[in-house]
Amino acid sequence: MAAQIPSKCCQEGSLHSGTPKGRVETIFDLPTYISDPPSDDPPKGIIVMITDVFGYDLPNIRLLADRYAERIGCKVYIPDFFLGGSLPYSSLNTLDTLMEKNNGIFAKVFPFFSTIYNAVPWMITNRPSITYPRIYDWFRSLRTSPEGTSIPIGACGYCWGGKLVFLFASASSPENIVSAADPRPLIDIGFTAHPSALVLPAEMEAAKIPLAVSVGSEDFVLSLEGKKGIKEGLQKVMDRREEDNGHEGRFRCWVVKGAKHGFSTRFDPQRPEEVEQGKEAENQAVEWFTTWFSKIQVGKD
């Protein structure tokens, strides 16, 4: 699988203010941010967040994990799948400067070279042939742990991480199960917002487990055959999958009006319409995981 350079949209966005409530521990050999449910009741399930190029320590993603844990009553893990090699936060600002139409050519020189300087090493060190086996091994360890064998596991991916959720959803593929002798899927539920680098319709048609996708109506990163938006093509595939296999309710595609790529995790807190779009995606994820955590019995679904 070829490496992919992060698009400009993958690097645009804003930092969010607030203090994450969770903690960092080493889980299956990787530094992992952990957010626990607020009560003493056992968690209803586990959500593993697979981040965009800014990695596990971006405040935005940790604050979102805390809200998931509180609202859903689940445990949330954010592993450092990039081993500290995520893009620096400064890329958020340099890309904004680079893409601002009112800025002159000289104002864009430094942001341009800064972007290349950061993106190319990221592309090399985090190419799929390196990161994907690490991610699969981590999920396999979770699935076979006492925790992973007792409650459902959900994966929640954003942008770069969204493609992996699609791949995990193909639960019959050899890499997406524990082993040939143990054909349990590595995850039970998938959710992704503004995924990138998808191969459609093949990756959607391969889905076997509950999978939901939230996309922005203005997300030009995602296209199908260069003509139809993912929102149209993906919904058609989902509808067909349900009709052909009797999997009513297992697949869903939401379209967030006016939203651009990155709207769920990197919205601008100073723009009310973007805040609402981010909240809409959050509510969709909460609804999806809450519904399926209550339906799935691990090892029996």
C-alpha positions in Angstrom: 0.0 0.0 0.0 1.5 3.3 -1.0 2.2 6.1 1.4 -0.1 9.1 1.3 0.9 12.7 1.8 -1.5 14.5 4.2 -3.7 16.8 2.2 -3.9 20.4 3.1 -7.3 19.8 4.7 -5.8 17.2 6.9 -3.5 19.8 8.3 -6.0 22.7 8.7 -8.0 23.5 11.8 -7.9 25.0 15.3 -6.7 24.0 18.7 -9.4 23.7 21.4 -9.1 25.0 24.9 -9.8 23.0 28.0 -8.0 20.5 30.3 -8.3 16.8 29.5 -9.5 14.8 32.5 -7.9 11.4 31.6 -4.5 9.9 32.1 -1.7 8.4 30.1 -0.5 4.9 30.7 1.4 2.3 28.6 -1.1 -0.1 27.2 0.2 -3.0 25.0 3.6 -1.2 24.7 2.2 2.1 23.5 1.6 5.3 25.4 -2.2 5.6 25.6 -4.5 8.3 26.7 -7.3 6.8 28.8 -10.7 8.3 29.7 -12.9 6.4 32.1 -16.7 6.6 32.5 -17.8 9.0 35.3 -19.6 6.4 37.5 -18.4 3.4 39.4 -20.5 1.2 37.1 -18.6 -1.1 34.7 -18.1 0.5 31.2 -20.6 -0.4 28.6 -17.9 -0.9 26.0 -14.5 0.3 24.8 -13.9 3.0 22.1 -10.4 3.1 20.6 -9.9 6.4 18.8 -7.6 6.3 15.7 -6.5 9.9 15.2 -5.7 12.1 12.3 -2.1 13.2 11.5 -1.8 15.3 14.7 -1.8 12.2 16.9 -2.9 11.2 20.4 -1.8 14.2 22.3 -3.8 16.9 20.4 -6.0 18.5 23.1 -9.0 18.4 20.7 -9.0 14.6 20.5 -8.5 14.1 24.2 -11.3 16.5 25.2 -13.6 14.6 22.7 -12.6 11.3 24.3 -13.6 12.7 27.7 -17.0 13.6 26.4 -17.5 10.2 24.8 -16.6 8.5 28.1 -19.0 10.7 30.1 -21.9 10.7 27.7 -21.7 7.0 26.6 -20.5 5.5 29.9 -17.6 3.7 28.2 -13.8 3.5 28.4 -11.9 5.4 25.7 -8.4 4.7 24.6 -6.3 6.9 22.3 -3.0 5.0 21.6 0.0 6.8 20.2 0.2 4.8 17.0 2.7 7.3 15.5 5.2 6.7 18.3 5.6 10.5 18.9 5.9 11.2 15.2 2.7 13.1 14.6 2.6 16.4 12.8 3.4 19.4 15.1 0.5 21.7 16.1 2.2 24.6 14.3 1.1 23.0 11.0 -2.5 24.1 11.9 -1.4 27.7 11.7 0.9 27.5 8.8 -1.7 25.8 6.6 -4.3 28.5 7.5 -1.8 31.2 6.4 -0.9 29.3 3.2 -4.5 28.9 2.2 -5.7 32.4 3.0 -6.5 34.1 -0.3 -5.8 37.6 1.0 -2.2 36.8 1.9 0.5 37.8 -0.7 3.0 35.4 -2.2 5.8 36.5 0.2 3.6 35.7 3.3 3.1 32.2 2.0 6.8 31.3 1.3 7.6 30.2 4.9 4.3 28.3 5.5 4.8 26.5 2.2 8.3 25.2 3.0 7.3 24.5 6.6 4.5 22.3 5.4 6.7 20.3 3.1 9.4 20.1 5.9 6.8 18.5 8.2 4.7 16.5 5.8 7.4 14.6 3.9 9.1 13.0 7.0 5.6 12.2 8.4 4.7 10.5 5.1 7.9 8.4 5.3 7.9 7.4 9.0 4.1 6.7 9.1 3.5 5.0 5.8 1.0 2.1 6.1 3.5 -0.6 5.8 5.0 0.6 9.1 2.0 1.9 11.0 -0.7 -0.6 10.0 1.0 -3.7 11.5 1.5 -1.8 14.7 -2.1 -0.8 14.9 -3.4 -4.3 14.1 -1.2 -5.8 16.8 -2.5 -3.4 19.3 -6.1 -4.2 18.5 -5.3 -7.9 18.6 -3.9 -7.6 22.0 -6.9 -5.7 23.2 -9.4 -8.2 21.7 -7.6 -11.1 23.4 -7.3 -9.4 26.8 -9.8 -10.1 29.6 -11.3 -6.6 29.0 -11.6 -7.2 25.3 -13.3 -10.5 25.7 -16.0 -9.3 28.1 -17.3 -6.0 26.6 -17.7 -4.7 23.0 -14.9 -2.9 21.2 -15.6 0.1 19.0 -13.2 1.9 16.8 -13.6 5.6 16.0 -11.4 7.1 13.3 -10.8 10.6 12.0 -9.4 11.5 8.6 -6.2 9.3 8.3 -7.6 7.0 11.0 -11.0 6.8 9.2 -9.7 4.4 6.5 -8.5 2.0 9.2 -12.1 1.8 10.6 -13.3 0.8 7.1 -10.6 -1.9 6.9 -11.4 -3.2 10.4 -15.1 -3.4 9.4 -14.2 -6.1 6.8 -14.2 -8.6 9.7 -13.8 -11.6 7.4 -10.3 -10.6 6.1 -7.4 -12.4 7.7 -5.8 -9.3 9.1 -9.0 -8.2 10.7 -9.6 -11.2 12.9 -7.7 -12.6 15.8 -6.3 -15.6 14.0 -7.3 -18.5 11.7 -8.0 -20.5 14.8 -9.9 -17.6 16.5 -12.0 -15.8 13.9 -13.4 -13.2 16.2 -13.3 -9.7 14.6 -10.9 -7.2 16.1 -13.7 -4.7 16.6 -17.5 -4.9 17.0 -18.6 -1.4 15.9 -17.1 1.3 13.7 -17.6 5.0 13.4 -15.7 7.5 11.3 -15.9 11.2 10.5 -14.4 12.7 7.4 -12.3 9.6 6.4 -9.7 10.0 3.7 -7.9 7.8 1.2 -10.9 5.4 0.8 -11.2 2.9 -2.0 -14.9 3.0 -2.8 -17.2 1.2 -3.2 -15.0 -1.8 -2.5 -14.1 -1.0 1.1 -17.7 -0.2 2.0 -19.1 -3.3 0.3 -16.6 -5.4 2.4 -18.1 -4.2 5.7 -19.5 -6.9 7.9 -19.9 -5.2 11.2 -22.0 -2.1 12.2 -20.4 0.9 10.5 -21.4 4.6 10.5 -19.8 7.5 8.6 -20.2 11.2 9.1 -19.2 13.4 6.2 -19.4 17.1 5.4 -21.4 18.3 2.5 -18.4 20.6 1.5 -15.7 17.9 2.0 -14.0 17.9 -1.3 -11.2 15.6 -0.1 -13.6 12.7 -0.4 -14.9 11.9 -3.9 -16.2 8.9 -5.7 -14.9 8.5 -9.3 -14.1 12.2 -9.2 -17.7 13.1 -9.9 -20.1 12.0 -7.2 -19.6 13.0 -3.5 -19.0 10.3 -1.0 -22.2 11.2 0.7 -24.1 9.9 -2.4 -22.0 6.9 -3.3 -21.6 5.7 0.2 -25.3 6.0 1.0 -26.2 4.0 -2.0 -23.7 1.2 -1.1 -25.0 1.2 2.5 -28.6 1.0 1.3 -27.7 -1.9 -1.0 -25.8 -3.7 1.7 -28.8 -3.6 4.0 -31.2 -4.7 1.3 -29.0 -7.6 0.1 -28.0 -8.9 3.5 -30.9 -8.1 5.8 -28.6 -5.9 7.9 -31.1 -3.2 8.6 -29.6 -0.4 10.7 -26.1 -1.8 10.6 -24.8 0.8 8.2 -25.4 4.6 8.3 -24.2 7.7 6.6 -24.8 11.2 7.9 -24.2 14.3 5.9 -23.5 17.5 7.9 -24.7 20.5 6.0 -22.0 23.1 5.2 -19.2 21.1 7.0 -15.7 20.9 5.5 -13.0 18.2 6.1 -11.9 18.0 9.7 -15.2 19.4 11.0 -15.6 17.0 13.9 -12.2 17.4 15.6 -10.6 20.6 14.3 -13.5 23.1 14.1 -12.9 26.8 14.9 -14.3 27.5 18.4 -14.8 31.1 17.3 -17.2 30.2 14.5 -20.6 29.2 15.9 -21.5 27.3 12.7 -18.4 25.1 12.9 -19.0 24.5 16.6 -22.5 23.2 15.8 -21.1 21.0 13.1 -18.6 19.5 15.5 -21.3 18.9 18.0 -23.5 17.2 15.4 -20.8 14.7 14.6 -20.2 14.1 18.3 -23.9 13.5 18.9 -23.9 11.0 16.0 -21.0 9.0 17.5 -22.7 9.0 20.9 -26.0 7.8 19.4 -24.2 5.1 17.3 -22.0 3.6 20.1 -24.8 3.8 22.7 -27.1 1.9 20.4 -24.7 -0.8 19.5 -23.1 -1.3 22.9 -26.5 -2.2 24.2 -27.1 -4.7 21.3 -23.9 -6.5 21.0 -23.0 -9.5 23.2 -19.3 -10.2 22.7 -18.7 -13.5 21.0 -22.4 -13.9 20.2 -23.2 -11.3 17.6 
